[in-house]
Each structure stands twice: as C-alpha cells, then as structure tokens.
Amino acid sequence: MHKAINREGTYTTKYDGVQKKFGTDDVLPLWVADMDLASPKCVQDAIQKRASHPIYGYTNYPEAYYASIQNWMKKRFDWTIEKEWIVPCYGVVPSLNFAITAYSEEGDGIIVQTPLYPPFVNSINDKNRKVLDNTLVYESGKYSIDFEDFEAKAKVAKLFLLCSPHNPTSRAWNKEELARIVEICLVHNVLIISDEIHADVVYAKVHHPIGTFKKMMQHCVVLNAPSKTFNVAGLNTSYAIIPNHKIRQAYIVEQNKSGITNGNPFGIEALMSAYTHGEAWLEDLKLSLEENIVYVTTFLEKEQIPIVALKTEATFLMWLDCKGLGLNQKELVHFFVYKAKLGLNNGIDFGKTGEGFMRLNIGTSHEVLCEAMQRLTRAYRSRT
C-alpha cells in the first residue's frame, strides 16, 4: 500500500497553493493532477546521484534518454519507434501550443472534445484559432463520441487535439473508436495532435497510441511524459513522437522559437531511471489506485450519497456526477469547499458540459480518502 507523503512546505501547488485556489486554507486538497505518493526509489536514487555532482549546468539529452523512450514504447505498447522521431520537450502543454502554431493559421478550426482539460481550449483561443467542440455524449453514466458531429467538424478543421486517455472523463478510448477517428481524419486531411500523458495508468483496458495506427503514423504528433505516471511533473521533462520528417521539422522550428532547448538534468535522469527500472513500481501503483477507485465508488453507493462516480478506465482522476445533489454549480463548489472542506476541481473549468460535475484526484493514500469521504458524508447529512 502506497503511503501519502506530507508535502506542505515544499512549495507544492497542490497544498501550498490552496489559499489562492480555494480562498481558504482549511480544505483537504484533492485537485491538481499530481500524486501524494513517493516517486519510485529508482528515480529518487538517480536524482540523488546526479545531485551529488556539484555542477548543474546546461545538459544535453544522452543516447540513453532516447533508448529508454524507445524501449518503454515497445515494452508497454508494442510500438517500435525510431530515435529520430523523438523530440525532447519541456512539457505537454507547451508542446500543444507549439503544435497549434506550427500546423495552423489564425482563424483555422481545431477540434476538441469537451468536457476537457482546460489548456486545450485555452491554447486554441489564445492563438486566435476557432474551437470546434465535438462535445462528448453523456448517457447512462458513460461518455462516447458523436461521430456524425465529429465528421461534420473534420470537414472544416485543420487539427484535432486528441486527449487519450481522456481527462477528465477517464475514458480509455478503445481500438474501434480510435480507428474510426483515424479514418475520418485521413479523409479530411486533419492532423492529430494526441496528448497521451496518462497512457501508462490504464486499468482493465489497453491504451493504443495513435501512432500505432499505420495509416495515421505519418499524420500525427504524439505527446507524452513520465510526469503523471511516476509523479515527477515538477521536473519539466516530456517528449513528442513525430514519425513524419516534415511535420517533425515544423514542430522543432516552433519549439526553438520559444528558447526552450536545454534539458533539465534531473528530469532526464528521472525519465531514464523510471522507464528502465520503474515498471514493477508502476504495476503496484495501479493496484493501489484501483483500490482507491473501488473504495470511493462503493462508499458513495453504500452511504447513499447522490453522487455518481463514473467508471474510471484510466488516470488517477475520478469524474463525479454531482447533479443528484440538486445544486447549481456555484452552490456545488461552495458545498465542497466550505461545507465538506474538500478541494476538488470545479467541473465547469472543463467546459460548459462540466456543469454538475467535480473532479477528484485519488492519487493519495487510502487514509486520506477515508478522511475525505467522512468529510463529504458529514456535509451531506448536515444539509438533509
């Protein structure tokens, strides 16, 4: 069982940013997508070893960096990639921005699927592109794709920003869904930019990188990082996999314009050690996370709290349908923050279709979640 680590005083966004985020400092923070669980010992050891050298200067990406990514993709997803396809990056969100600029012009349409991680839509708007919202269909507690609407929007789109697995709904898109997306995008010449940062934390299903679809390989950009998987988000180390040379060079030009071209020495060490020695730790982590998911789901049902925890197919983020509480969004947020003393993500931040929802981060210990559920129960009972 993974134990939660006390993170206060480490300038962590999740805890030390609570007052700024929620307007009060007495909430239990269960929001921003990093975990309260220690990174693998192999990562700790690698970073400490590097830190023992007293110079932390400009750092290149060594051959082992590329090889570890290649080996990880092959081992985890049976995807054989070439070294030259890999472009080291600073983070997936900056990469989304570089890709939008590289492959579209102002006014171009870009497809997204809301409810969705906010930087997708924000990045499109900030660059004066047009958001084409292929809103996900929510029926019987599950999200699916409206393919008729997707194809209509693909006819006028330049790019599709795919979130796979999907945040916040935690859908792990199946092979049939992705194959249909691929076919539509190919017919209408839509380039897919796929954020696959949560790819390693998929439970009963299988993650299919969009680049593994042979037809799409030359028409996609895959963005990934060890940050969510191994809890190293603060080390700002990610990568793009871009098989097509022309598409890759266009991306590199935009990234270079940003001035972000040097590697983080600790991030490089973390990636190499995690991808080389962290697989057993990951499998153990997934078991702990699944236990947390089951606990929250069954607790809500047993205590008859009218909140539906959607089936969590991937990620350590649970999407909660709170419409049964009968509150508008402002009242819902107030209930969680000031009554239950819980700091979750406001569903409306993920788009208008997030109204009535909240996002819960279960990447913590069982004890912390027990406390959270007790707070929720007391708050709910006090209003009924």
C-alpha positions in Angstrom: 0.0 0.0 0.0 1.4 3.4 -1.0 1.5 6.0 1.8 0.8 9.6 1.3 3.8 11.9 1.9 3.4 15.2 3.8 4.1 17.8 1.1 3.4 21.0 2.9 6.3 23.5 2.9 7.8 22.2 -0.4 6.1 25.0 -2.4 3.8 22.4 -3.9 0.9 23.8 -6.0 -1.5 21.2 -4.6 -1.0 22.1 -0.9 0.8 25.4 -0.6 -1.5 26.9 -3.3 -4.7 26.0 -1.5 -5.5 29.5 -0.2 -5.0 31.0 -3.7 -7.1 28.3 -5.4 -10.0 28.0 -3.0 -10.0 31.2 -0.9 -9.5 29.2 2.3 -6.7 27.1 3.7 -8.7 24.5 5.6 -9.6 22.2 2.7 -8.2 18.8 2.0 -6.7 19.3 -1.4 -7.7 16.6 -4.0 -7.4 18.6 -7.2 -4.3 19.3 -9.4 -3.1 16.2 -11.2 -0.1 15.0 -9.3 0.1 12.4 -6.6 0.8 12.5 -2.9 2.8 9.3 -3.3 6.5 9.0 -3.4 8.2 8.5 -6.8 9.9 5.2 -7.4 13.1 4.6 -5.4 15.0 4.1 -8.7 14.0 7.7 -9.6 15.0 9.0 -6.2 18.3 7.3 -6.3 19.1 8.5 -9.8 18.3 12.1 -8.9 20.3 12.0 -5.7 23.3 10.5 -7.5 23.2 13.3 -10.1 22.7 15.9 -7.3 25.9 14.7 -5.6 27.8 16.2 -8.5 28.1 19.9 -7.6 27.5 21.4 -11.0 24.1 21.7 -12.6 24.8 23.3 -15.9 23.3 23.1 -19.4 22.5 19.5 -20.2 22.2 17.5 -23.4 19.9 14.6 -24.0 22.1 11.5 -24.0 21.6 8.4 -26.1 20.2 6.5 -23.1 17.4 9.1 -23.0 16.2 8.2 -26.5 16.8 4.5 -26.0 14.7 4.4 -22.7 11.7 6.0 -24.5 12.1 3.6 -27.4 12.2 0.6 -25.0 9.3 1.8 -23.0 7.1 2.3 -26.0 7.9 -1.1 -27.3 7.5 -2.9 -23.9 4.3 -1.1 -22.8 2.5 -0.6 -26.1 4.3 -2.8 -28.7 5.2 0.3 -30.7 8.5 0.3 -32.4 9.7 3.9 -32.8 12.9 5.4 -34.3 15.2 7.6 -32.4 14.9 10.4 -34.8 11.1 10.6 -34.3 11.7 11.7 -30.7 11.8 15.4 -29.9 12.7 16.2 -26.3 10.3 18.8 -24.8 9.7 20.9 -21.7 6.1 19.8 -21.1 3.0 18.6 -22.9 1.1 21.9 -22.6 3.9 24.0 -24.1 4.1 21.3 -26.8 0.4 21.7 -27.6 0.9 25.4 -28.1 3.9 24.8 -30.4 1.9 22.3 -32.4 -1.0 24.7 -32.8 1.3 27.4 -34.1 3.3 25.0 -36.3 0.3 23.4 -38.1 -2.4 26.1 -38.3 -3.1 29.7 -39.0 -5.2 32.3 -37.2 -8.9 31.5 -37.9 -8.3 27.8 -38.6 -10.7 25.4 -36.9 -9.4 22.9 -34.3 -11.5 20.0 -32.9 -11.6 19.3 -29.2 -13.9 17.0 -27.2 -15.3 18.6 -24.0 -15.5 18.3 -21.1 -11.7 18.7 -21.4 -8.5 19.6 -19.6 -8.7 23.4 -19.8 -5.3 24.2 -21.6 -6.6 22.6 -24.8 -9.3 25.2 -25.3 -7.3 28.0 -23.8 -4.4 27.3 -26.2 -6.7 27.5 -29.2 -8.3 30.7 -28.0 -5.0 32.3 -27.1 -3.8 31.8 -30.6 -6.9 33.1 -32.3 -7.9 29.8 -33.8 -11.5 28.5 -33.8 -12.7 26.0 -31.3 -14.7 23.2 -32.9 -16.3 21.4 -30.0 -17.2 17.8 -30.7 -18.9 17.6 -27.3 -18.8 14.1 -25.9 -22.1 12.3 -25.4 -23.0 11.5 -21.8 -25.5 8.7 -21.4 -26.1 6.2 -18.7 -23.0 7.3 -16.8 -20.6 6.9 -19.7 -19.1 9.2 -22.3 -18.9 8.4 -26.0 -18.0 10.1 -29.3 -20.7 11.7 -31.5 -19.0 10.5 -34.8 -21.6 12.2 -37.1 -20.7 15.6 -35.5 -17.0 14.7 -35.5 -17.1 14.2 -39.2 -19.0 17.4 -39.9 -16.4 19.3 -37.9 -13.5 17.4 -39.6 -14.7 18.8 -42.9 -13.7 22.3 -41.8 -10.9 21.6 -39.3 -7.1 21.8 -39.6 -6.2 19.9 -36.4 -7.7 17.6 -33.9 -6.4 17.8 -30.3 -7.0 14.3 -29.0 -6.8 13.6 -25.3 -6.0 9.9 -24.9 -6.7 8.7 -22.3 -9.3 11.4 -21.8 -9.1 14.0 -18.9 -11.4 14.5 -17.0 -13.7 11.7 -18.0 -11.0 9.0 -17.7 -12.1 7.2 -20.9 -9.5 4.9 -22.4 -10.6 5.0 -26.0 -10.9 1.6 -27.5 -9.3 0.5 -30.7 -12.5 0.7 -32.7 -13.2 4.3 -31.6 -9.6 5.4 -32.5 -9.7 3.6 -35.8 -12.9 5.5 -36.7 -11.3 8.8 -35.7 -8.3 7.9 -37.9 -10.4 7.1 -40.9 -12.3 10.4 -40.6 -9.2 12.5 -40.1 -7.4 10.9 -43.1 -10.3 11.5 -45.4 -10.5 15.2 -44.4 -6.7 15.7 -44.0 -6.9 16.6 -40.3 -3.7 16.3 -38.4 -4.0 14.6 -35.0 -2.1 16.1 -32.0 -2.5 13.4 -29.3 -1.9 14.1 -25.6 -1.1 10.7 -24.1 0.4 11.8 -20.8 -1.9 9.4 -18.9 -1.2 6.4 -21.2 0.6 4.4 -18.5 -2.2 4.5 -16.0 -4.9 2.4 -17.8 -6.7 -0.3 -15.9 -8.7 -3.1 -17.4 -8.4 -1.7 -21.0 -5.4 -1.3 -23.3 -4.0 2.0 -24.4 -3.5 2.4 -28.1 -1.1 5.2 -29.1 -2.5 7.0 -32.1 0.9 6.5 -33.9 0.4 2.7 -33.8 -2.3 3.0 -36.4 -0.2 2.6 -39.6 -2.5 4.8 -41.7 -2.1 7.6 -39.2 1.6 7.3 -38.4 2.6 10.0 -40.9 -0.2 12.3 -39.9 0.1 12.6 -36.2 2.1 14.1 -33.3 2.1 12.1 -30.0 2.9 14.0 -26.8 3.9 12.1 -23.7 5.9 12.3 -20.5 6.8 10.3 -17.3 5.4 13.1 -15.2 1.9 11.7 -14.3 3.0 8.1 -14.2 6.0 8.5 -11.9 5.0 11.7 -10.1 7.8 13.9 -11.5 5.7 16.7 -13.0 7.9 19.4 -11.5 10.9 18.2 -13.4 9.5 19.6 -16.7 10.6 16.8 -19.0 8.4 15.5 -21.8 8.8 14.4 -25.4 7.0 14.4 -28.8 7.0 11.4 -31.1 6.7 12.6 -34.7 7.3 10.0 -37.4 6.9 12.3 -40.4 10.1 14.3 -41.1 8.4 17.4 -42.5 5.8 17.5 -39.6 8.7 17.0 -37.1 10.8 19.8 -38.5 7.9 22.2 -38.4 7.4 21.4 -34.8 11.0 21.8 -34.0 11.1 25.3 -35.6 8.3 26.5 -33.3 9.8 24.9 -30.2 13.1 26.5 -30.9 11.4 29.9 -31.2 10.4 29.6 -27.6 14.0 29.4 -26.5 13.3 26.1 -24.6 16.0 23.9 -25.9 18.0 22.7 -22.9 17.3 19.6 -20.9 16.6 19.5 -17.1 19.4 17.3 -15.7 17.2 15.8 -13.0 14.2 15.4 -15.4 16.5 13.4 -17.8 17.7 11.2 -15.0 14.1 10.6 -13.8 12.9 9.6 -17.2 15.7 7.2 -17.9 15.5 5.5 -14.5 11.7 5.3 -14.5 11.5 3.9 -17.9 14.3 1.4 -17.3 13.6 0.3 -13.7 10.1 1.6 -12.8 7.8 -0.9 -14.4 7.2 -3.1 -11.3 6.6 0.0 -9.2 4.0 1.2 -11.8 2.1 -2.1 -11.7 2.0 -1.9 -7.9 0.8 1.7 -8.1 -2.0 0.8 -10.4 -3.3 -1.8 -7.9 -3.3 0.8 -5.2 -5.1 3.3 -7.4 -7.7 0.8 -8.4 -8.3 0.1 -4.7 -8.9 3.8 -4.1 -11.3 4.0 -7.1 -13.3 1.0 -5.8 -13.4 2.5 -2.3 -14.7 5.8 -3.4 -17.3 4.2 -5.7 -18.6 1.8 -3.1 -18.6 4.3 -0.3 -20.8 6.7 -2.2 -23.2 3.9 -3.0 -23.3 2.4 0.5 -23.8 5.8 2.2 -26.5 6.7 -0.4 -24.8 10.0 -1.2 -26.4 11.1 -4.6 -23.0 11.5 -6.3 -22.2 9.1 -9.2 -18.6 8.1 -9.6 -18.2 7.4 -13.3 -16.3 4.2 -14.2 -12.6 5.2 -14.1 -10.9 3.4 -17.1 -7.6 5.4 -16.8 -5.8 8.1 -14.9 -5.9 8.8 -11.1 -8.7 11.3 -11.6 -12.3 10.5 -10.9 -15.1 12.4 -12.6 -18.0 12.8 -10.2 -21.6 13.4 -11.4 -23.0 15.5 -8.6 -26.3 16.6 -10.2 -28.2 14.4 -7.8 -27.3 16.9 -5.0 -29.7 19.4 -6.7 -27.3 22.3 -6.6 -26.3 24.8 -9.2 -22.5 25.0 -10.0 -21.8 27.9 -7.6 -23.7 26.1 -4.8 -21.9 22.8 -5.6 -18.5 24.4 -5.3 -19.5 26.1 -2.1 -20.7 22.8 -0.7 -17.4 21.1 -1.4 -15.1 23.9 -0.3 -17.0 25.4 2.7 -19.2 22.6 3.9 -17.2 19.4 3.2 -13.8 21.2 3.4 -12.6 19.4 0.3 -10.7 21.0 -2.6 -11.7 19.3 -5.8 -11.6 20.7 -9.4 -14.7 22.6 -10.5 -16.3 20.7 -13.3 -17.2 23.9 -15.2 -13.5 24.6 -15.7 -13.5 21.7 -18.2 -16.2 23.4 -20.3 -19.9 24.1 -20.0 -20.7 20.4 -20.2 -18.8 20.0 -16.9 -21.6 21.7 -15.1 -22.9 19.5 -12.3 -19.5 17.6 -12.1 -16.4 17.7 -9.9 -13.0 16.1 -10.5 -11.5 14.1 -7.6 -7.7 13.2 -7.5 -7.4 9.8 -5.9 -3.6 9.7 -6.2 -3.1 9.6 -2.5 -3.3 7.2 0.4 -6.4 5.2 1.5 -6.3 7.1 4.8 -6.6 10.5 3.1 -9.5 9.3 1.0 -11.2 7.9 4.1 -11.0 11.3 5.7 -12.3 12.9 2.5 -15.3 10.6 2.4 -16.1 11.2 6.1 -16.0 15.0 5.5 -18.3 14.6 2.5 -20.7 12.4 4.5 -20.9 14.9 7.4 -21.5 17.8 5.0 -24.2 15.9 3.1 -26.0 14.7 6.3 -26.0 18.2 7.7 -28.0 19.5 4.8 -30.6 16.8 4.6 
